[in-house]
Amino acid sequence: MKKKRIKKKERAKEEDVLICARCGEQIIGDYDYVKTRRRTEMYFHKGLTCKAKEV
């Protein structure tokens, strides 16, 4: 029997972590992507399901 090597968990790079523009939390799973006229990239939870307080 061959032994499987356990790989160390890799830390996520700052570029790989997506933050919701509406609620400010890390996005895990599906997300929506918007690129504005000013070339700003914004990410949102899929369907705006985040629990942000609306003003």
C-alpha positions as a printed Julia matrix, in Angstrom:
55×3 Matrix{Float64}:
   0.0    0.0     0.0
   1.21   3.43   -0.89
   0.96   6.14    1.7
  -0.63   9.38    0.62
   1.27  12.52    1.42
  -0.67  15.18    3.22
  -0.23  18.53    1.56
  -0.05  21.61    3.7
  -2.91  24.03    3.29
  -1.94  26.95    1.15
  -2.81  30.39    2.41
  -5.04  32.42    0.11
  -3.32  35.32   -1.57
  -4.8   38.77   -1.21
  -5.72  38.8    -4.92
  -7.65  35.53   -4.58
  -9.89  36.65   -1.71
 -13.13  38.28   -2.85
 -14.85  40.84   -0.61
 -18.49  41.79   -1.11
 -18.82  45.5    -1.99
 -22.21  45.68   -0.24
 -21.62  44.02    3.12
 -17.8   43.84    3.32
 -17.62  40.12    4.1
 -15.54  37.49    2.35
 -17.37  35.76   -0.49
 -17.46  31.99   -0.33
 -19.21  30.27   -3.23
 -21.08  31.98   -6.05
 -20.73  35.69   -6.7
 -21.71  38.41   -9.16
 -19.04  40.54  -10.86
 -19.49  44.12  -12.09
 -16.98  46.24  -13.98
 -17.9   49.93  -13.92
 -17.24  52.64  -16.48
 -14.25  53.73  -14.42
 -12.85  50.17  -14.67
 -13.53  49.48  -11.0
 -14.17  45.81  -10.31
 -16.86  45.04   -7.75
 -18.0   41.67   -6.4
 -21.31  40.84   -4.71
 -22.83  37.72   -3.17
 -24.91  35.89   -5.79
 -28.35  37.49   -6.01
 -27.4   40.06   -3.35
 -28.18  37.55   -0.62
 -25.77  39.17    1.83
 -27.1   40.38    5.15
 -26.18  44.05    4.75
 -28.25  46.62    6.52
 -30.05  48.84    4.03
 -30.18  52.52    4.84
